[in-house]
Amino acid sequence: MKLHELGNKIKTLRKDKNITQEKLSQIAGISRVTLGKFERGEMANISVKSLDLILNALNQEIDFINKSGFGLATLDEY
């Protein structure tokens, strides 16, 4: 997942769990406006701690994957 896609993914997860922006922002210790901007991709500046709190509230974590080929598909992907 690309960094700019993260906010939209968080929005989807939040809605799937029926959590309001207000509630999630309170859990993460950020403003609802900041969370809204992050979800819309208008803001990529969010602390690692806030992101961790958001993901924890959604029962999610970040997984690292190997990026190879500079965006080109591997043979296995064909």
N, C-alpha and C positions, 0 to 999 in steps of 0.2 A: 504494500500500500504506500502510496506517495504521501508526503507530508500534507499537501493541500487537500487530500481526500479524507484526512483524519476527522476534521470537524463534521463533515456530512455523515461519516460512519458513527460518530458519537451521537449525533442527532437521531439517527435511525435506531440505535441501541436504546437511547433514552425513551423514545416514543414506544418502542416494543415493550419496555418495562413499565409504561404508563407513569413515568416520572416527569414532573414539570421542570421547565428551565429554572424556575424559582427554587424548587427543592434541591435540584442538582447543584445549583450555584451555591446554596447554603452549605451543602455537604463539602464542596470543594473550597469554600472560603473565597469565592470570587463573586463579582457582581453578575446579575442576570444579563445585563447589557453585554458584558465581556463574553459570557458564555454564548449568547446569541450571535455575536460577531464571529466568534470562533467557529460555531456551527455553520455559519454561512460562508466561511472562507474569507471573511473580510479582515481577519486578524490571525497571523501565524505566531505571534509573540505570546506565548503562555508558558508559565514556569513549569519545570519538570514536576515539581511537587504538586501543583494544581492539576496537571494532567494525570499524575498518579492517583490523586484523590478522586477525580472524575471516573477514571477507569475502574478503580476499586469499587466505587458506588454502583457501577454497571456490571460488576463481577467479570471484568475483562483485564487483559494484560497485553503488553506489546510483545510481539515475537519478532526476532531478527531473522531475516532471510538473506542469503547470499545474492548479491546483485552482480551479475556477470554479463559480459557482452554489450555493455553500454545500452541496454534497452532492446537489443536484438534478441529474437527468440532463439532458444537453444534447440538442438536437434530433437531432444526429448519432447519439446513443445509442439513440434510439427506433426 
